[in-house]
Amino acid sequence: MRKIYERIGFMCGFVGIVNLKQNISYKKQIIIDMNKTLSNRGPDECGYYTEDNILLGHRRLIVIDPDGGKQPMTYEYMGNTYTLVYNGQLYNTKELCEELTQYGFTFDSHSDTEVLLKAYICFKENVVNKINGIFSFAVWDSKNKRLFMARDHFGVKPLYYCFINNHFIFASEIKAILKFPGISARLDKQGICELFGIGPAHTAGTTAFKNIYELKPAHKLSYFNNEIELHQYWKLVSKPHTDSLGKTCETVRYLLEDAIKRQLVSDVPLCTFLSGGLDSSIISLYAANYCKEHSLPPLNTYSVDYVDNDKNFVKTDFQPNSDNYYIDLMRHKLGTNHHTVILDTPELANNLEDAMIARDFPGMADVDSSLLLFCKHVKNEATVTLTGECADEIFGGYPWFFREDALRSGTFPWSIALQERQQLLNPSIAEKVDLKEYIDFRYNESLSNVEILDDDTSETAEKRKISHLTLNWFMQTLLDRSDKMGMYNGFEIRVPFCDYRLAQYVWNIPWEMKSLNGREKGLLRYVMKDILPSEIVDRKKSPYPKTWNPTYLKKVKEMLTKIMEDKNAPINNLLNREYILEILDTDGNAFTRPWFGQLMTGPQLMAYLCQVNMWLERYQPKIEL
C-alpha cells in the first residue's frame, strides 16, 4: 500500500530510569542493557537520552522518516526542555496537527512522535483527552523534574513500572525492568493467584511479579517530588440510548468505517488477517474498497491453517465449522491477493517458549505460539495488519453471553473450572493459597464498577455486567497477546473494533437491539447484511483457528511427560505432581470444558503446564508465601 498520509506512528519499545534524589547519569550502561531486551520490538534503531536525574532508552521499528522520527525526541520550548519516548500510532494526527498549528507550532518531520510531543507541551496532562490511537508514552519535563506517562483507552500498548531505592523504573516489557540491578523475580500469594486462578488473563494494574506493576488502560501517571500519582482519564459511561434502530445502524456503520479508514493509513506494506468470519470480513471489505478507491494494488489478506486440519477437524459448540470455505468466498468477492500460512505441529510446540518469553508469563499456549509464527511469516511481506479482534467483546459475540451455565456461574464465564485450578497447586501451597477466594474478590470488585441505569431492562443490566467483565478481562488478554506476539516479530497489529468512540456508543445500545434476531453480534450482522455475502453474515461465530492434528497432543504430552520424569523440575515445587500425572493419563480430559476461553482444552492445558516450567526455569522467581 503506497503512502496516503505521512505522519505515521512507530511500533517500538522504551525504557526509563528516574531518580529525583541523586545523579544517575553515570549509570548509562544499565539503560543500555535494559534496552537490549527490547530489540525484537524495535530491531532497526536504538537511541538514548541522559540527564542528571533520568535515563531513557528507545528501540525503533522504522516506518518512515529515519531522521525526523528518532527517539528519544527532545524539544525546547519557552526555556524548558521536554523529552518523549513513545510506542504507538495516533489515528487523529491530521486534526491534532492542524489544531497545534493554530497555537503556533510548526513541524520538522513526518512522524506523529513530533505531533504527540508538541501536543503534550501545548495541553500538558490533558493531551490524553485529545488523542485517538494506540499508545504508551512517557514525557520528561526537565525544568520541573516531572515525569508523565499514559496508556491508551483499552491498553493495546503495554507499559510497566517499579519503584526501588528511590529509582522509578518503567518499560514496555517486564523483562527490561528485571534487568535493573536489585530487581529480582519474586512470586507471592497474589502472583500465584494471578497465574493459576486468573491466568492467562490478569488483573489490570498487576503482574505476577511482586512489586512490578502495569499502568492500567486509560490511566495516566505523574512522578513528581518522589510521589506517584495515578488517575483514570476515561471510562465507558452508562447513559440512556434513545436512537432508533435505523439511526443506531447508521451511527455504528459510520464509526466503524471511520475507525477502519483511519487505521488503513500506512507508508509500509499493509494487509489484513482474513478468517472468513464476520469480523475479519468486515475489516477486509473496507480495506479492499479503500485500495480500489485510492488506485492501490489489490489488498493482501492472510489466513492461518494447520497441517491436516481439515482431515482432523471436530465440530464443537465453541468451534462449529472450519474457515476455508468462507475465506475462499471472501477473497473471490473482494479480489484480494490471498495467502495461507500453514503451520505444523512441531512448530507450535517448539515455539511455546518464545511465546512465553514474548509475554514474560505462561500464556495461551499454542494459541499464542501460532499467532507468533503467523506474524513471523507475514512479516516477510508486510509490516502492519488490521484484524477483527475485539468485535466479540464490543458487540456481544461470545457463547457466554447466551449460555445459562456461564451466565449463572458466579465467576468469570470463560474460566469456570475453579476446583480443577485449585487442584493444580502443590498441596503445601494450596494450604496457604485459596484461588477461589481471590477470584471471587476480583470478580466482585470488577462488577462493583458497572453502572446500571434505572431504565435498563433486567436483560440489559445482566449483559452490561458480562460485557464489562469481557471488555476489562478477556479482551485485555487478547490485546496483550496480539501486541506481544506481533511485536516479538517487529510486526504491528491494529484493531479498529477497539476504537473507544465505537465502544462507548455500542456500550449503551440495549441488549435486545444488540442481539437483534437473537443472534450473537445480531446488530452488527444486520448492519452488514446488504454489503457482505449472506453466508458470512449468517455464519456462526468461530474463534481463532487452532490445530486439531492429534500429533500436537502427542507432542505436548511427550514434552510434559519428559518434564515430569525429572523430579527436580521446578514445576514440582509449585504444582501438584500427582494431578499433572493424572492429566497426562487422561490426555487432559481432567478439565471437561475449555479451561480458558473457547479453545484451551486438554492439549492446550498440557502446553500451558510446559510453559509454566519453562517460565520457572528462565525467570527463576523466588516463591514468597
C-alpha positions as CSV (number, residue, x, y, z in Angstrom):
1,M,0.0,0.0,0.0
2,R,1.6,3.3,-1.0
3,K,1.7,6.5,1.0
4,I,-1.6,8.1,1.8
5,Y,-0.7,10.5,4.7
6,E,2.8,10.8,6.1
7,R,2.5,11.3,9.8
8,I,2.8,7.7,10.8
9,G,3.4,6.2,14.3
10,F,6.1,3.9,15.4
11,M,5.8,0.4,16.8
12,C,8.7,0.4,19.3
13,G,9.8,-0.3,22.9
14,F,11.2,2.0,25.5
15,V,12.8,2.0,29.0
16,G,13.5,4.7,31.6
17,I,15.0,5.3,35.0
18,V,14.3,8.3,37.1
19,N,15.9,9.2,40.4
20,L,15.0,12.6,41.8
21,K,17.4,12.5,44.7
22,Q,20.7,11.7,43.1
23,N,22.7,12.0,39.8
24,I,22.3,8.8,37.8
25,S,23.9,9.9,34.6
26,Y,26.8,7.6,35.1
27,K,24.5,4.6,35.0
28,K,24.0,4.7,31.2
29,Q,25.2,1.1,30.8
30,I,22.2,-0.1,32.8
31,I,19.8,1.6,30.5
32,I,21.7,0.1,27.5
33,D,21.4,-3.4,29.0
34,M,17.7,-2.9,29.7
35,N,17.1,-1.5,26.2
36,K,18.7,-4.6,24.6
37,T,16.0,-6.8,25.9
38,L,13.5,-4.9,23.7
39,S,15.4,-5.5,20.4
40,N,12.5,-7.5,18.9
41,R,10.1,-4.6,19.4
42,G,12.4,-2.2,17.6
43,P,15.0,-4.1,15.5
44,D,16.1,-1.1,13.3
45,E,17.5,1.5,15.6
46,C,18.2,2.4,19.3
47,G,18.5,5.8,21.0
48,Y,19.3,7.2,24.4
49,Y,18.8,10.4,26.5
50,T,20.8,11.2,29.5
51,E,20.3,13.9,32.2
52,D,21.3,14.1,35.8
53,N,18.1,12.6,37.1
54,I,16.8,10.5,34.2
55,L,18.0,7.9,31.7
56,L,15.8,7.0,28.7
57,G,16.3,4.3,26.1
58,H,14.3,3.5,22.9
59,R,14.1,0.7,20.3
60,R,12.6,1.6,17.0
61,L,10.9,-0.1,14.1
62,I,11.5,2.4,11.3
63,V,8.3,3.0,9.3
64,I,9.1,6.4,7.8
65,D,11.4,9.4,8.1
66,P,14.5,7.7,9.6
67,D,15.9,11.1,10.8
68,G,12.8,13.0,11.8
69,G,11.3,10.2,13.9
70,K,14.3,9.4,16.0
71,Q,13.7,8.8,19.7
72,P,14.1,9.8,22.5
73,M,12.8,13.0,20.9
74,T,13.6,16.3,22.6
75,Y,12.1,19.8,22.0
76,E,13.0,23.1,23.7
77,Y,10.1,25.4,24.3
78,M,9.9,28.7,26.3
79,G,13.0,28.0,28.3
80,N,12.2,24.4,29.1
81,T,13.2,21.0,27.6
82,Y,10.8,18.2,27.0
83,T,11.8,14.6,26.0
84,L,9.5,11.9,24.8
85,V,9.7,8.1,24.4
86,Y,6.6,6.7,22.6
87,N,5.2,3.4,21.3
88,G,2.1,3.6,19.2
89,Q,0.1,5.1,16.5
90,L,-2.2,8.1,16.6
91,Y,-5.2,8.0,14.3
92,N,-6.2,11.6,14.6
93,T,-2.8,13.1,13.8
94,K,-4.0,15.3,11.0
95,E,-6.6,17.0,13.1
96,L,-4.2,17.3,16.0
97,C,-1.5,18.8,13.8
98,E,-4.0,21.3,12.4
99,E,-5.0,22.4,15.9
100,L,-1.4,22.7,17.1
101,T,-0.6,24.8,14.1
102,Q,-3.2,27.3,15.3
103,Y,-1.3,27.5,18.6
104,G,1.8,28.5,16.6
105,F,3.6,25.1,16.5
106,T,5.4,24.1,13.3
107,F,6.7,20.6,12.3
108,D,10.0,19.5,11.0
109,S,9.3,15.8,10.5
110,H,6.7,13.4,9.1
111,S,6.3,11.4,12.3
112,D,3.4,11.6,14.8
113,T,6.1,11.4,17.5
114,E,6.7,15.1,17.0
115,V,3.0,15.8,17.0
116,L,2.5,13.9,20.3
117,L,5.4,15.7,21.9
118,K,4.2,19.1,20.9
119,A,0.7,18.2,21.9
120,Y,1.9,17.4,25.4
121,I,3.8,20.7,25.6
122,C,0.6,22.5,24.5
123,F,-2.0,20.7,26.5
124,K,0.1,19.1,29.3
125,E,-1.7,16.2,31.0
126,N,-4.9,16.9,29.1
127,V,-3.2,15.6,26.0
128,V,-4.8,12.2,26.7
129,N,-8.2,13.8,26.1
130,K,-7.0,15.0,22.7
131,I,-5.6,11.8,21.1
132,N,-7.2,8.8,19.5
133,G,-5.0,5.8,18.9
134,I,-3.0,3.0,20.5
135,F,-0.2,4.3,22.6
136,S,2.0,4.2,25.6
137,F,4.4,7.1,26.2
138,A,6.5,9.0,28.8
139,V,7.5,12.7,28.7
140,W,10.2,14.2,30.9
141,D,9.9,17.8,31.9
142,S,13.5,18.9,32.6
143,K,12.8,22.2,34.3
144,N,10.2,20.9,36.7
145,K,11.7,17.4,37.2
146,R,8.4,15.8,36.4
147,L,7.7,12.5,34.5
148,F,4.3,12.0,32.8
149,M,3.2,8.6,31.4
150,A,-0.1,7.5,29.8
151,R,-1.6,4.4,28.1
152,D,-4.3,4.1,25.5
153,H,-8.0,3.7,26.3
154,F,-8.1,-0.1,26.1
155,G,-4.4,-0.9,26.8
156,V,-3.4,-2.1,23.4
157,K,0.2,-0.9,24.0
158,P,1.8,-2.1,27.2
159,L,3.6,-0.2,30.0
160,Y,5.1,-1.5,33.3
161,Y,6.8,0.2,36.2
162,C,8.5,-0.4,39.5
163,F,9.9,1.7,42.4
164,I,13.1,0.6,44.3
165,N,15.6,2.6,46.3
166,N,14.4,6.0,45.0
167,H,14.6,4.7,41.4
168,F,11.4,4.8,39.4
169,I,11.8,2.3,36.5
170,F,9.5,1.9,33.6
171,A,9.5,-0.1,30.4
172,S,7.4,-1.6,27.6
173,E,8.1,-5.1,28.8
174,I,8.8,-6.7,32.2
175,K,12.0,-8.4,31.0
176,A,13.6,-4.9,30.7
177,I,12.7,-4.0,34.3
178,L,14.1,-7.3,35.6
179,K,17.4,-6.2,34.1
180,F,17.7,-3.3,36.6
181,P,20.2,-4.2,39.4
182,G,18.4,-5.1,42.6
183,I,15.1,-6.1,41.0
184,S,14.5,-9.8,41.0
185,A,11.6,-12.0,40.1
186,R,9.5,-12.8,43.1
187,L,6.3,-14.7,43.3
188,D,4.0,-14.2,46.3
189,K,0.4,-15.3,47.1
190,Q,-1.1,-12.7,44.8
191,G,1.2,-13.7,42.0
192,I,0.3,-17.4,42.3
193,C,-3.4,-16.4,42.3
194,E,-2.9,-14.4,39.2
195,L,-1.0,-17.2,37.4
196,F,-3.2,-20.1,38.3
197,G,-6.5,-18.5,39.3
198,I,-6.9,-15.7,36.8
199,G,-4.3,-16.7,34.2
200,P,-3.7,-16.5,31.4
201,A,-5.7,-13.3,32.0
202,H,-4.6,-10.9,34.6
203,T,-6.0,-8.2,36.9
204,A,-5.4,-4.8,35.3
205,G,-2.6,-2.9,37.1
206,T,-1.0,-6.1,38.4
207,T,1.6,-8.6,37.2
208,A,2.5,-12.0,38.6
209,F,5.8,-10.4,39.8
210,K,5.8,-8.9,43.2
211,N,6.2,-5.1,43.2
212,I,6.2,-4.8,39.4
213,Y,3.0,-3.1,38.2
214,E,1.2,-2.4,35.0
215,L,-0.1,1.1,34.1
216,K,-3.8,0.4,33.7
217,P,-5.5,1.1,30.4
218,A,-7.0,4.6,30.2
219,H,-4.7,5.8,33.0
220,K,-2.1,8.5,33.3
221,L,0.7,8.6,35.8
222,S,2.8,11.5,37.2
223,Y,6.0,11.1,39.1
224,F,7.0,14.3,40.9
225,N,8.6,15.1,44.2
226,N,9.2,11.4,44.7
227,E,5.5,10.7,44.6
228,I,3.4,8.7,42.2
229,E,0.0,10.0,41.2
230,L,-2.4,7.8,39.2
231,H,-5.6,9.0,37.5
232,Q,-8.1,7.3,35.2
233,Y,-8.8,9.7,32.3
234,W,-11.5,7.7,30.5
235,K,-14.1,5.0,31.1
236,L,-17.3,3.7,29.5
237,V,-20.2,5.8,30.7
238,S,-23.7,4.3,31.0
239,K,-26.5,6.5,29.7
240,P,-29.8,6.0,28.0
241,H,-29.8,5.0,24.4
242,T,-32.5,6.9,22.5
243,D,-31.6,6.3,18.9
244,S,-33.9,4.3,16.7
245,L,-32.7,1.1,15.1
246,G,-32.1,2.9,11.8
247,K,-30.2,5.7,13.5
248,T,-28.2,3.2,15.5
249,C,-27.2,1.2,12.4
250,E,-26.2,4.4,10.7
251,T,-24.0,5.5,13.6
252,V,-22.4,2.1,14.0
253,R,-21.6,2.0,10.3
254,Y,-20.1,5.5,10.4
255,L,-18.0,4.9,13.5
256,L,-16.7,1.5,12.3
257,E,-15.9,2.8,8.8
258,D,-14.1,5.8,10.2
259,A,-12.1,3.7,12.6
260,I,-11.0,1.3,9.8
261,K,-10.1,4.1,7.3
262,R,-8.1,5.9,9.9
263,Q,-6.1,2.8,10.7
264,L,-5.5,2.0,7.0
265,V,-3.1,4.9,6.7
266,S,0.4,3.4,6.3
267,D,3.6,4.1,4.5
268,V,4.7,0.5,4.7
269,P,3.2,-2.7,3.3
270,L,-0.2,-3.3,5.0
271,C,-2.5,-6.3,4.9
272,T,-5.5,-7.8,6.8
273,F,-6.0,-11.1,8.6
274,L,-8.9,-12.9,7.0
275,S,-10.5,-15.9,8.6
276,G,-13.8,-15.8,6.8
277,G,-15.6,-14.8,10.0
278,L,-17.9,-11.8,10.2
279,D,-15.3,-9.5,11.9
280,S,-12.3,-10.1,9.7
281,S,-14.5,-10.0,6.6
282,I,-15.8,-6.5,7.6
283,I,-12.2,-5.3,8.0
284,S,-11.1,-6.8,4.8
285,L,-14.1,-5.4,2.9
286,Y,-13.4,-1.8,3.9
287,A,-9.7,-2.3,3.3
288,A,-10.2,-3.8,-0.1
289,N,-12.6,-1.0,-1.1
290,Y,-10.1,1.6,0.2
291,C,-7.4,0.2,-2.0
292,K,-9.6,0.4,-5.1
293,E,-10.8,3.9,-4.3
294,H,-7.2,5.1,-4.0
295,S,-5.9,3.2,-7.0
296,L,-3.7,1.0,-4.9
297,P,-2.7,-2.6,-5.7
298,P,-5.1,-5.3,-4.5
299,L,-5.2,-5.8,-0.8
300,N,-3.1,-8.6,0.6
301,T,-5.0,-10.9,3.0
302,Y,-3.6,-13.7,5.2
303,S,-5.1,-16.7,7.0
304,V,-3.5,-19.3,9.2
305,D,-4.2,-23.1,9.0
306,Y,-2.5,-26.2,10.2
307,V,-1.2,-29.4,8.6
308,D,-4.1,-31.9,8.2
309,N,-6.6,-29.7,10.0
310,D,-9.5,-30.3,7.6
311,K,-8.9,-34.0,8.0
312,N,-9.0,-33.9,11.8
313,F,-11.5,-31.1,12.4
314,V,-14.1,-31.9,15.0
315,K,-17.2,-29.7,15.3
316,T,-17.9,-28.3,18.8
317,D,-20.2,-25.8,20.5
318,F,-17.2,-23.4,20.6
319,Q,-15.8,-24.1,17.1
320,P,-18.8,-25.1,14.8
321,N,-17.0,-25.0,11.4
322,S,-13.7,-24.6,9.7
323,D,-12.7,-21.5,7.9
324,N,-11.5,-22.4,4.4
325,Y,-14.9,-22.3,2.5
326,Y,-15.6,-18.8,3.9
327,I,-12.1,-17.5,3.2
328,D,-12.4,-18.5,-0.4
329,L,-15.8,-16.9,-0.6
330,M,-14.5,-13.5,0.6
331,R,-11.2,-13.4,-1.3
332,H,-13.0,-14.0,-4.5
333,K,-15.7,-11.4,-3.7
334,L,-13.1,-8.8,-2.7
335,G,-10.4,-9.7,-5.3
336,T,-7.7,-9.8,-2.7
337,N,-4.3,-11.3,-3.1
338,H,-4.7,-14.0,-0.5
339,H,-2.0,-16.0,1.3
340,T,-2.4,-19.0,3.6
341,V,0.2,-19.7,6.2
342,I,0.4,-23.4,7.0
343,L,1.8,-24.3,10.4
344,D,2.8,-27.8,11.6
345,T,2.7,-29.4,15.0
346,P,6.4,-29.3,15.8
347,E,6.5,-25.6,15.1
348,L,3.7,-24.9,17.5
349,A,5.3,-26.9,20.3
350,N,8.8,-25.7,19.6
351,N,7.7,-22.1,19.9
352,L,5.9,-22.3,23.2
353,E,9.0,-21.0,25.0
354,D,9.3,-18.0,22.6
355,A,5.6,-17.2,23.1
356,M,6.2,-17.3,26.9
357,I,9.2,-15.1,26.6
358,A,7.3,-12.6,24.5
359,R,4.6,-12.3,27.2
360,D,7.1,-12.7,30.2
361,F,4.5,-15.2,31.5
362,P,2.9,-18.5,30.6
363,G,0.1,-17.6,28.3
364,M,-2.4,-19.1,25.9
365,A,-0.1,-21.9,24.9
366,D,-0.3,-22.8,21.1
367,V,-3.0,-20.1,20.7
368,D,-0.1,-17.7,21.4
369,S,2.7,-19.6,19.6
370,S,0.6,-20.0,16.5
371,L,0.0,-16.2,16.3
372,L,3.7,-15.6,16.9
373,L,4.6,-17.9,14.0
374,F,1.8,-16.4,11.8
375,C,3.1,-12.9,12.4
376,K,6.7,-14.1,11.7
377,H,5.6,-15.5,8.3
378,V,3.5,-12.4,7.3
379,K,6.3,-10.1,8.4
380,N,8.3,-11.2,5.4
381,E,5.9,-9.4,3.2
382,A,4.1,-6.8,5.3
383,T,4.8,-4.7,8.4
384,V,1.2,-3.8,9.5
385,T,-2.0,-5.7,9.6
386,L,-5.6,-4.9,10.6
387,T,-7.6,-7.6,12.4
388,G,-11.2,-8.2,13.5
389,E,-10.1,-8.6,17.2
390,C,-12.4,-7.0,19.8
391,A,-15.7,-7.2,17.8
392,D,-17.0,-10.1,20.0
393,E,-16.3,-8.1,23.2
394,I,-17.8,-4.9,21.9
395,F,-20.9,-6.4,20.2
396,G,-21.6,-9.4,22.4
397,G,-20.3,-12.3,20.3
398,Y,-19.1,-14.9,22.8
399,P,-21.1,-18.0,23.7
400,W,-21.1,-17.0,27.4
401,F,-23.4,-14.1,26.6
402,F,-26.0,-16.7,25.8
403,R,-25.2,-19.9,27.8
404,E,-27.1,-20.2,31.0
405,D,-24.3,-22.2,32.7
406,A,-21.9,-19.4,32.0
407,L,-24.3,-16.6,33.0
408,R,-25.2,-18.3,36.3
409,S,-21.6,-19.4,37.1
410,G,-20.9,-16.6,39.6
411,T,-17.4,-16.2,38.2
412,F,-15.6,-15.2,35.1
413,P,-17.6,-17.1,32.4
414,W,-14.6,-18.1,30.3
415,S,-12.9,-19.7,33.2
416,I,-15.3,-21.7,35.4
417,A,-13.1,-24.7,36.3
418,L,-12.2,-23.3,39.7
419,Q,-11.9,-26.6,41.6
420,E,-9.5,-28.0,39.0
421,R,-7.4,-24.9,39.0
422,Q,-7.0,-25.2,42.8
423,Q,-6.1,-28.8,42.4
424,L,-3.2,-27.8,40.2
425,L,-1.3,-26.3,43.1
426,N,1.2,-28.2,45.1
427,P,-0.7,-29.3,48.3
428,S,1.7,-27.4,50.6
429,I,1.0,-24.2,48.6
430,A,-2.7,-24.9,48.3
431,E,-3.0,-24.9,52.1
432,K,-1.9,-21.2,52.1
433,V,-3.4,-20.0,48.8
434,D,-7.1,-20.0,48.1
435,L,-7.6,-19.4,44.4
436,K,-11.4,-19.2,44.6
437,E,-11.3,-16.6,47.4
438,Y,-9.0,-14.4,45.2
439,I,-11.0,-15.0,42.1
440,D,-14.3,-14.1,43.9
441,F,-12.7,-10.9,45.2
442,R,-11.5,-9.8,41.8
443,Y,-14.8,-10.8,40.2
444,N,-16.9,-8.9,42.7
445,E,-14.5,-5.9,42.7
446,S,-14.9,-5.7,38.9
447,L,-18.7,-5.9,39.0
448,S,-18.9,-3.2,41.6
449,N,-17.7,-0.7,38.9
450,V,-20.5,-1.4,36.5
451,E,-23.0,1.4,36.3
452,I,-26.6,0.1,35.8
453,L,-29.3,2.6,34.8
454,D,-32.7,2.6,36.3
455,D,-34.1,2.4,32.8
456,D,-32.1,-0.8,31.9
457,T,-34.2,-3.9,31.4
458,S,-33.1,-6.8,33.5
459,E,-31.5,-8.4,30.5
460,T,-29.6,-5.3,29.5
461,A,-28.4,-4.9,33.1
462,E,-27.2,-8.5,33.1
463,K,-25.5,-8.1,29.8
464,R,-23.8,-4.8,30.9
465,K,-22.2,-6.9,33.7
466,I,-21.0,-9.6,31.4
467,S,-19.9,-7.0,28.8
468,H,-17.9,-5.2,31.5
469,L,-16.1,-8.4,32.5
470,T,-15.4,-9.3,28.9
471,L,-14.1,-5.9,28.0
472,N,-11.9,-5.5,31.0
473,W,-10.6,-9.0,31.4
474,F,-10.9,-11.3,28.4
475,M,-10.3,-8.6,25.8
476,Q,-7.2,-7.4,27.7
477,T,-5.8,-10.9,27.4
478,L,-6.3,-11.0,23.7
479,L,-4.9,-7.5,23.2
480,D,-1.8,-8.4,25.2
481,R,-1.4,-11.5,23.1
482,S,-1.7,-9.5,19.9
483,D,0.8,-6.9,20.9
484,K,3.4,-9.3,22.4
485,M,3.2,-11.9,19.6
486,G,3.3,-9.3,16.9
487,M,6.0,-7.1,18.3
488,Y,8.2,-10.1,19.0
489,N,8.5,-10.1,15.3
490,G,8.6,-6.4,14.8
491,F,5.1,-6.6,13.4
492,E,2.2,-4.2,14.1
493,I,-1.3,-5.4,14.7
494,R,-4.1,-2.8,14.5
495,V,-7.6,-3.4,16.0
496,P,-10.2,-1.0,14.5
497,F,-13.1,-2.5,16.5
498,C,-11.3,-1.3,19.6
499,D,-11.8,2.4,18.7
500,Y,-13.0,3.9,22.0
501,R,-15.7,6.0,20.3
502,L,-17.3,2.9,18.8
503,A,-17.0,1.1,22.1
504,Q,-18.7,3.9,24.0
505,Y,-21.6,4.1,21.6
506,V,-22.2,0.4,21.5
507,W,-21.9,0.1,25.3
508,N,-25.3,1.8,25.7
509,I,-27.2,0.0,23.0
510,P,-29.9,-2.1,24.7
511,W,-29.2,-5.8,24.6
512,E,-32.4,-6.5,22.8
513,M,-31.1,-4.4,19.9
514,K,-27.5,-5.5,20.2
515,S,-28.6,-9.2,20.0
516,L,-31.0,-8.5,17.1
517,N,-32.9,-11.6,15.9
518,G,-31.5,-13.5,19.0
519,R,-28.0,-13.8,17.4
520,E,-24.6,-13.1,18.8
521,K,-23.5,-9.8,17.3
522,G,-27.0,-9.6,15.9
523,L,-26.9,-5.8,15.4
524,L,-23.5,-5.9,13.6
525,R,-24.8,-8.7,11.3
526,Y,-27.9,-6.5,10.5
527,V,-25.7,-3.5,9.7
528,M,-23.6,-5.6,7.3
529,K,-26.4,-7.6,5.7
530,D,-26.5,-5.7,2.4
531,I,-22.8,-5.4,1.8
532,L,-21.5,-8.9,2.8
533,P,-22.5,-12.3,1.4
534,S,-25.3,-13.9,3.4
535,E,-23.1,-16.9,4.2
536,I,-20.7,-14.6,6.0
537,V,-23.4,-12.6,7.8
538,D,-25.2,-15.7,9.0
539,R,-22.1,-17.7,9.9
540,K,-22.0,-18.8,13.5
541,K,-19.1,-17.4,15.4
542,S,-15.9,-19.4,15.1
543,P,-12.8,-18.4,17.1
544,Y,-9.2,-18.1,16.1
545,P,-8.4,-21.4,14.4
546,K,-6.4,-24.0,16.5
547,T,-4.8,-27.2,15.4
548,W,-6.9,-30.4,15.5
549,N,-4.0,-32.6,14.4
550,P,-3.6,-35.4,17.0
551,T,0.1,-35.2,16.6
552,Y,0.0,-32.0,18.6
553,L,-1.5,-33.7,21.6
554,K,1.1,-36.4,21.2
555,K,3.9,-33.8,21.0
556,V,2.9,-31.7,24.1
557,K,2.2,-34.9,26.0
558,E,5.7,-36.1,25.3
559,M,7.1,-32.7,26.4
560,L,5.2,-32.6,29.6
561,T,6.0,-36.3,30.4
562,K,9.7,-35.5,29.9
563,I,9.4,-32.6,32.4
564,M,7.6,-34.7,34.9
565,E,10.2,-37.5,34.7
566,D,12.6,-35.0,36.1
567,K,11.7,-34.8,39.8
568,N,13.9,-31.8,40.1
569,A,11.9,-29.9,37.5
570,P,10.9,-26.6,39.2
571,I,7.2,-27.1,38.3
572,N,7.1,-29.8,41.1
573,N,7.8,-27.1,43.7
574,L,4.8,-25.1,42.6
575,L,2.2,-27.5,41.2
576,N,0.7,-30.8,42.1
577,R,2.8,-33.5,40.6
578,E,0.2,-36.3,41.1
579,Y,-2.6,-34.3,39.5
580,I,-0.4,-33.4,36.5
581,L,0.4,-37.1,36.0
582,E,-3.4,-37.7,36.1
583,I,-3.9,-35.1,33.4
584,L,-1.3,-36.9,31.3
585,D,-3.1,-40.2,31.8
586,T,-6.4,-38.7,30.7
587,D,-4.9,-36.7,27.8
588,G,-6.0,-33.5,29.5
589,N,-9.6,-34.6,30.0
590,A,-9.4,-33.8,33.7
591,F,-10.8,-30.4,32.5
592,T,-14.1,-31.4,30.9
593,R,-14.6,-28.0,29.3
594,P,-12.2,-25.4,27.9
595,W,-10.2,-24.3,30.9
596,F,-9.9,-20.8,29.5
597,G,-11.9,-19.1,26.7
598,Q,-13.2,-21.4,23.9
599,L,-10.1,-23.0,22.6
600,M,-8.0,-24.1,25.5
601,T,-8.8,-27.8,26.1
602,G,-6.6,-30.8,27.0
603,P,-3.7,-30.2,24.7
604,Q,-3.5,-26.5,25.5
605,L,-3.6,-27.3,29.2
606,M,-0.6,-29.6,28.8
607,A,1.2,-26.9,26.7
608,Y,0.4,-24.3,29.4
609,L,2.0,-26.5,32.0
610,C,5.1,-26.9,29.8
611,Q,5.2,-23.1,29.6
612,V,5.0,-22.8,33.4
613,N,8.1,-25.0,33.7
614,M,9.9,-23.0,31.0
615,W,8.9,-19.8,32.9
616,L,10.2,-21.1,36.2
617,E,13.5,-22.2,34.6
618,R,14.1,-19.0,32.8
619,Y,12.9,-16.3,35.3
620,Q,13.6,-18.3,38.4
621,P,11.1,-16.5,40.6
622,K,11.7,-16.7,44.4
623,I,8.5,-18.0,45.9
624,E,7.4,-15.9,49.0
625,L,4.4,-17.2,50.9
